[in-house]
């Protein structure tokens, strides 16, 4: 029994998460023990044979065995998750997405299930916030997990946006600190790659402002965020990121018309930063939706490019 439980635990934890993820209350060992005790020998034999076949890259056999498990228990999220992962490897993204959604619906607070769903959607050239999927996005733990997933993908801006909608906690403070540290390290790396000047290089004021704005965003200090981003727009009028942050803050404050005006102004300075452009379009969708301008909201929604 201990050996089987170890195999099952390995299938869950063999993912690129550490640190904060290990602090998630996953109860992996407890859930695996219950999982094994509740099912017949036939179920267990099929399930672990499926893991074996998956390990030797016999994916068709693995899928068939997992589907046999589904016949025994059609609503088991562990089986759904394994099916999603195998279909994802096989690049059968539609099937992978269906099973991943089923797993997340069964256990919305499971980090690994959500990670598989996010990966499946991204492999199709889209992202979770662009999909019309019926999962509990208002679940605080699910939101924390999503922020963590984006952080591990080094998509720091998207992670901060998710964090800005979550109630402050030890987790949000810890992840925010890690994001800020990562942003600073990224800035240092960029500086090292630049041509070195003989005199000491001064701190990049734009990156310093981004760190300050990130801190205000996580604190949900939208008034301060609006004020600092407005000053940043005046100091660096050709930087569309500051317009995006200002529009985000104004939307959060309910000043949707002002937000739209600022965000549309940002489009004049956009070059080839597709992720930032998508964020601007999304804020325009939010603003027009709040003002009941459905035609404008749909127009900008269609302009969002998938996969970023």
Secondary structure as UniProt FT lines:
FT   HELIX           2..13
FT   HELIX           20..23
FT   HELIX           28..38
FT   HELIX           41..55
FT   TURN            56..57
FT   HELIX           59..72
FT   TURN            74..75
FT   HELIX           77..89
FT   TURN            90..91
FT   HELIX           93..106
FT   TURN            108..109
FT   HELIX           111..123
FT   TURN            124..125
FT   HELIX           128..130
FT   TURN            137..138
FT   HELIX           140..152
FT   TURN            153..154
FT   HELIX           156..164
FT   HELIX           170..193
FT   HELIX           205..218
FT   TURN            219..220
FT   HELIX           222..235
FT   TURN            237..238
FT   HELIX           240..252
FT   TURN            253..254
FT   HELIX           256..266
FT   HELIX           267..269
FT   HELIX           274..290
FT   TURN            291..292
FT   HELIX           294..303
FT   TURN            306..307
//
